[in-house]
Amino acid sequence: MTRSALHFVTALIFVLAVYGCTQNPGVGTGQVAIGETSCVYCAIGNTGKLALVVWIDEPDRVAARGIGGDPLLRGEFGLKDGLKVAWNCSSRDGKTGRVEIAGVPYDLEKGGLFLISTKEGGTKVEQLPIETVGGEFRTAKEKLESLAKTDPKITAFVNAAKDK
């Protein structure tokens, strides 16, 4: 191999490595309103598996979501009193990383399902295993709607939102 060919190949490998390391993994987001609650669900990575659900006890009045950059996922829920609850997720694989809700950090390895209660003007977050929802991103809406009726903890969360 000639010297110029070697330089070309070396430069090409470098460019491809840098390009590959800066690309966002496959990401998908969806949103569903269930009763008086709203939730955003996300898949991160190329598996198509559900990785993150952020569920709040109010209808969402601001559909602000972002994908890409750092943090990879971000959004906010607009509340009826005009306040907002911001959230973001810094994960490249949907299993590890950090989720921040209302300025409080959470370890994604401890669970990817977040129930946010805004009763009495506060923000209380309960973190649960994403396996509670489980499944594929493409069937997440139906699964979340089903859980609102069948999972005792989520049913109680959805019913409490009616009483706010």
N, C-alpha and C positions, 0 to 999 in steps of 0.2 A: 504494500500500500504506500502510495506517495505521501510525502509530508503534508501537502495541501489537502489530500483526501482524508488523512488522519485528523487534521484540524477541523475539517468540515463535519466529520462523523462525531467528534468530541463536542463541537458546538451544537449539533443537532440533538445529541443525547441530553445536553444541559438544558436546552430550550424545552424539550419534551418533558423533562423532569420538573422544571419550574412550572410549566403550564399545568401539568397533572396535579401538582401539589397545591395549586391555588384555586382549583375548581371546586365549586360547591357540590356536595353529594346530591343525589336525587332527593328532592324535597317536594312534598305535597301537603296542602292544607285544605281543610273544609270547615264548615260551620253549620251548626244546627241549633234551632230553638226548640226547647222541650218545656211545655208549660210556661212558667214564668222565669225559666232559666235559659242561659245561652252557653254553648261550648264551642271551642275551637279544637280541632283535632289535626294531628300532623304525623306524617311519615318522614323519616330522615334516613338517608342511605338508599341503597338500591334493592332492598329486600321487599319493599311494599308493605312491610309490617307497621302497624300503628305504634308510634313511639311516645307521643305526648298528647294529653288531653287536658285542656284548661277550661274548667267548668265553673260558671259564676251564677249566683242565685238571683240574677236580674236579667230582664231582656236587654240585649246589647243595643245601645242607641248609636254607637259609632263603630262601623265595620273597618277599623284601621288595622291592617296587617302588613307585614313586610317579610320578604324572603331575600336572603343573600346578604353578604357583608358579614360584619361581626357586631353583634351576635347574629347568628344565622337566621333565626326566627324571632320576630318581635310583633307586639301588638298592644292594644289597649281596649278595655271595655268601657264604654260610656255609661255612667249610672244615671238614674232618674233625677238625682239631686244636682246633676251637672258635673260631679267629680268623675275622675277616671281612675281605673286600676290598670297599670301598665304591667306587661310581662315580657320576658324574653327567654330564649333558649340558645345556649352555646354548646352545641353537640354536633359532631361530624358523623357519628355512627348510630345515634338514637338510643344508646345504652349508657354512655358515660357523658359527663359534662355537667353544666350548671344551668339551672332554671332560676330565674329571678322573678318574683311576683311582689308588686308593691314595695320594691326596694329590698326585699328579704331573699337571700340566696338559699337554694335547695340543691341537693346532690341528686342528679337524675338516676344514679344507680339505686337509690332508695325508693324509686317509684316515679312513674311518668303520668299519673293521674292526679290532678289537683282540683279539689273542691274549694271554691272561694265563697265564703259567707260574708255579706256586708251588713248584717244586722246591726242596728243601733249605731250606725255611722262608722264602725270599725271594719277592719279587714282581717278575717281569720282564715287561714289556709290549712287544709288537711291534705297530706300527701299519701297516696295509696299506690300499690303496685299496678303497673300498666296491665299486668295479666288479668286484673279485674275486668278490663275491657277486652283485651286480647284481640287476636284476629288481624285481618287484612285492612289496609287503608280503604280499599274500595267498598268494603261492607261496614265501615265504621258508623255511618249515620244510623243504619238499621240496628246495629248492635247497641249503640248508645240509647236509642229510643226503647229498645227492649229492656236494657238494664234499669232504666228509669221506672219500669213497672215490676221488675223481678228481683233486683238486688236490694236487700233491706236498707243498707246504708245510703245508696243512691236514691232509692225511693223516698226515704226520710228527708234527704237533702232537697229533692224536687218538691215534696209536699211542704216543707218549711218555707220555701220561696213563695208559695201561694199565700201564706199567713203573714208575710212581711207587711 
